[in-house]
Each structure stands twice: as structure tokens, then as C-alpha cells.
């Protein structure tokens, strides 16, 4: 029995605390790299998407993944509250993947985020990360969506990721999104193993105009309906199309430049599409400077069961704790 216990611990997710989950790293290109995934949005089920993404990165690619959640006072997941325990994990992180929305976090939690953001380490932003924070006052107010702080206009979204909240470009809930590769950048390593139409999601295209220092990777084609094989909308909404994925660099207060990837895709239901998962997995490699190790077709198979809840306010599964996503 004394030999069995270490074996079980090595093969199962590790729980440093009941407030978060850790999937251990292993063999693969990601061995020795720590990815911290920060969930916390009311609408697009990041509390379901990020555990699955963490499992994929851990099992198939060897990354150690720590997944954090917005928690209520009783320890259950509640994506409507501004309380994300475990952000101190960012102190040992090699990459942060963030999918929060309008969080008004207390200073003691924002400190870990701000320290990471300004450290020169890479960031992958998903969907509502373009408007990750709001309502914060004091020393961290500059990170608010559309902040008017001189020299940091637009806040975290605009300054770091390259765009803040703008608009729903496609009709929300009735016009889904098909990814079309930007032709001149189709050889970018993040797009390895992808072609037009592989990236799809029921979430709609966001309005976005990343700054000139961005490298646009994927256009978002607005579809007439909510199925991946629906026709493109015959409308000015597709002429021109909005970008839904891009990269850029951000120089933080530490003076170091960080690799940044942002996609306005990333709802839990978007990750049902293999191509949408591959986009984020490839971006993880690239952000960490591992683009040479991106396979021609990265393994992104779902780990366990993945049947995400449809997006919408108030639709999250109540009463669950982080361990329920093990």
C-alpha cells in the first residue's frame, strides 16, 4: 500500500487548497512550465472552459496548470462575485491565461495580477478579458475597462491585450462566428494545423480594432445562424470582417516586453470546436516562446466529459466547488 499512494498522487490532479485545482505537469514540451488560468465571468462559462483547457494542456502537452475561480463566501463557484482566491500562484507562473469580465477585485488580490501584468511575462486573453476589470479605485484603477488614466487610456484591455470592450458586432445569441485565417499571416505558428472554418463558436463576433503594432491572425465571419455550416451573413458586417485573434507585445513597468495573444473567442461552448481549442493551445506554446515545438496538428482531444453550459447571465451551475471540475 505504501507504494500505491505515491502512484495515485502522481496520476491525479493535485489540490493545494479547496479554492482552486492544480493539474500536474508531465512529459511533453510544456514540462517545467507553470500556466495559471484565471476564470471569473458571469456570461460565457469560463469556470467550465478553463478547467478543460487546463486538463488538455496538462495531459497532452505536459504543462502544470493551476485553475482559479470566482468563489462565494461558502466556497462555491459564483462567477458574479469579485473574489478570486489563489492569485498568489501568479508569482510562480510562466504564463497567465485570463478570461475574467468586469471584476472589481480587492487590492490584495489585484496586487498579484498587477505584478504579473507588469513583469514582462506572457499573457493569453480570452473573450471578455478585453474588459477584464471595472469599478476598481485607487492604485489599480488604470486597469479598469475604458480607464481614462493619462498614458493608460482604455485600461488593461486596450493597453495590454490590444482592445477593450467595444460592441457586439454579430447579433448576440443568433449569429455565430466562423474563423477565417488572415492570408498574409497564415504561416504564423499559432495557426499551424488550422484552416478556414476550423475555428467556430456560437458566441458572436466582437467589434475590435487592435492597434497598428498588432499582428492580425484570424477574421471573424458573421454567420446567419448558430451552426458551423451556416452561410456567411450577406451584410456589411462581413465587409470588412472584424479580427477575432491577434498578437502583440506589451512592455510592462519592469521594462521587459511580454508576448500577448488575444482572442475574442473563448466561451466554454466555443471550445467544443476542435479548431478553437487548437488555436488556444498553439497560442500557449507561442506565448511561452515554444513555437518551434508546436506540432503540425497539436493534440487537443477533450479530457473526460465536456458538455459546457450555454452562455447567458445567471446560467452557471450553482453549488459547485472547484474540485467538481477535477
N, C-alpha and C positions, 0 to 999 in steps of 0.2 A: 504493500500500500504506500510505503514511503517513496517508492519510485513513481507511482501513478500520479501523485499530487503535482509534482513539477511538470509532468507531461500535460496534465489538464490545464494548468495555469498558462503554459506556453501556447496552447492552441485555442484559448478562449479570449474574448475581449476582456481587458483589464479595467477595473473600476477603482480609480483613485478616490472617488467620492461619489455619493449617490446623486450629486448635482450635474454630473457630466459622464460621458463614456469615452474610453480610450481603446482604439483598435491597434494592437501592437504591430510594429514594423516587422519585416522579414526579409527573405531573399528577394532580390529584384533591383532594378535601377534606383528605386527610392530608399534602399536600405541606408539607415543612418540619418534620414531626413524626417523632420517633425512638421506636420501640417496641422494647423489649428483651424477648425471650421466653426464659424460664429453664426448661429441662426437667431431668429427673432423678428419675424414679420407677421402681421395679422392676416395676410390675404393669400399668399402663394405657397404656404406649407413648407417653409424652409426647415421646420422641425422634422419633416419627413424626408426631404430631399438630401440634406447634408449627412444624416446617418448612412443613407445608402451610398452616397458618394464616398464617404469615409471608408465604408466596407470595400468598395471597389478598389480604391487607392491602396488600401492595406493588403487585401488578399491577392490581387492580381499584379501589384506593382511594388510592394514592399515598404510603402510609406507608413510610418507611425502616424495615426490620426486621432486627434482629440476633438470631440464634438461638444460644443457648448449650446445651451438652451436658455430661453427666457423662462424663468420659473416664478410661480406664485409662492406665497408665504408657506403653503403646506408642502412645497417641494414638487408639485405637479407642473407640467409644462403649460404655460399660458402665454402665447405669443402677443398678447395685448399689453403685457406689463413691461416696464423698463427695469429689468433686473436680470443680469446675465452673470451668474457665478462662474468662477474658474478662469476669468480673463488673464490671470497671472500666468497661465500656460503660454501666453504670447512671449514671455521672457525667454523661453527656450525654443520658440518656433522658428522654423526656416521659411515658412510661408503661412500667410493668413488668407483663408477663403471666407469672404463675408457676404451675408445675404440678409442683413437687417433692414428695417424700414422705420424711419421717423423715431428712432429710440432717443429717449431723454434719460440717459444713464447718469447715475450719481458720479461725482468727481472721482471717488475711489475706484470706480470701475473704468471710467473714461481714461484715467491715467495710463492704464496698461495699453489701451487702444492707441492713444496719442503717442506714447513712447514707441510703439511698434511702427505706426504710420510714418513717424519722422526718422526712423532708424536707418532707412535705406534698404530695408528688406522688402521682398516682393509681395504683391497683393493681387488676388483674383477676386473681382467683384461680380456678383450675380444679381440680375433683375433689379430689385429695389435697393440694392447697395448704392445706386446713384443718388438715392435720398435716404441714406443710412441713419442720419441723426437729425433731430429737430427739437427745439424748445430748450436747449441747453444754455445756461447762462454762465457768466464768469469766464475763467481762463480757457475753457474748451468750446466757447460759443462759436468760434470760427469754423468748426466742423459742421455746424447746422446746415441743412439744405437751404440753398439760396442765401447763405450768410452774406451780409453786407460789409464784413470786416475788410478794411482797406488792404489791398495786397493779397487777399484771400477770398475774393468775390466768388459767390456760388457755393462756397463750403467744400466739404470733403469730396462730394460727388464731382463737381466741376474741376477743382484744383488737383485732385489725386487721380480719380478714375477717368476724368475727361468729359463728364456730363452730369448734370444734376437732373432733378425731376423736371420734365418739360410738358408732356401730354401723352394721352393715348392716341396714337396715330391710326392704328386699326381700331375697329369697333370692338370694345371690350366685351368679351363673352360670346361673340358671334362671328368674329373674323380671326382665324388662326394665322400662324406665321410659318412660312417656308424660308429656309436659308438658301441664299444664292451666293456663291463664292465671288469675291471681288477678283476679277480676272487677272489684273496685273499683280496681285499678291497671292495667287492660288498655289504657289510653291512654298509659301510660308510653312514652317514646321508645324504650327498649330493646326493647319488644315490637312496634314498628312492623313491619308486614308478616308478623306471626305470628298464628296461631290455635291453638286446642286441637288437639293431636295432631301439630303440625308438628315440635315438639321431641321427639326419641325417641333412645334409645340402649340397647344391650344391657347396659350397666352398670346395677347395681341402685340403688335409692333409698337414700341415706344417712339415718340418723337426724340430725335437725338442729332446733335451737330458737334461731334468731338472736335477739339482744336486741331490746328494745322500740323502740330507735331505728332499726331496720332497716325498709326498705320491701320487703315480700314481692312478688315478681313472678310466680313460677311454682310450682305444686304438682307433686309427683311422684306420678303414679298408678302403682301397682304392677300389672304385668300378669301373667297366668297363665303366659306363656311368653316366648320370645325373638324374637318378630316384632312389627313395629309395629302390625299389625292384630289382635293378640291381645286377648282380652277383659280387662277390669279384674278383678283378684282380688276376689272377694266375701269380704271379710275386714275386720277392724278395722284392718288395715294401711292401708286406704284411708278410714278414718273415725276421726279426720281424716287427711288426707294430709300428708306432710312437705313443707316448702318445699325446692325444689332450685335456686332462683335468687333473689337479693335484692341490694339496695344499702344502703349506709350511709356515714357519714362517720367518718374517723379523724383525731384531732389528734395529730400526732407531736411529738417533742421540740422541733422548731423552732417549735412554736406555730401552725402552719398546718394547716388542715383539708384532708384528701385525700378525693377521691371513691373509693369502694371498691365493686367489684362482685364477687360470689362466686357460683359455681355448682358444685354437687356433681356435675354432668355434666362431660364433658370428656375422657373416654377417647378414644383415637385412633379406635376403632370408633364412638363416639357421633357423631363429626364426619362420618360417611358421610351422615347425615341432613341435608338442606339447612337445615331449621329450626334444628338445633343449631348449625350454622355461623353462621347469621344472628344467633342470639342473641349469640354471642361477638363478631361483627363490630359489631353495634349497640352492645354494651357498650363496645367500644373507643372508638367515637365519643363516647358519653356520658361515659365516664371522662375524656376529654380536653376536655370542655366543648363538643363539636361536635354536640350533639344536634339543633341546628337543621339540620344538614347530613345527617342520616340519611335516606336515600331511603325512599319508601313501600315499596319492596321492594329492599333492597340486593343488589347482585350478589355472590354468594358461590360462583360456579362453581369447581369444583376446578381447580387449575392443574397440568397434566401428568397423570401417573397417580397415583392414590391408592387403594391396596389395603392398608389397615392390618392389621397382625398382631393376632390376637385377644389380649385381655388375659390375663394369667396370669404368675405368677412364673417366671423362668428362660426365658421365651419370646422374649426380644428377639433380634434378628438380630445374631449375633456377627461381629466382624471388620470392621464398617463404620466409616467415618470421617465427620465432618461433611460433607465435600464430596460424599459419596454421596447426600445429601439435597438437592443443589442443584436 
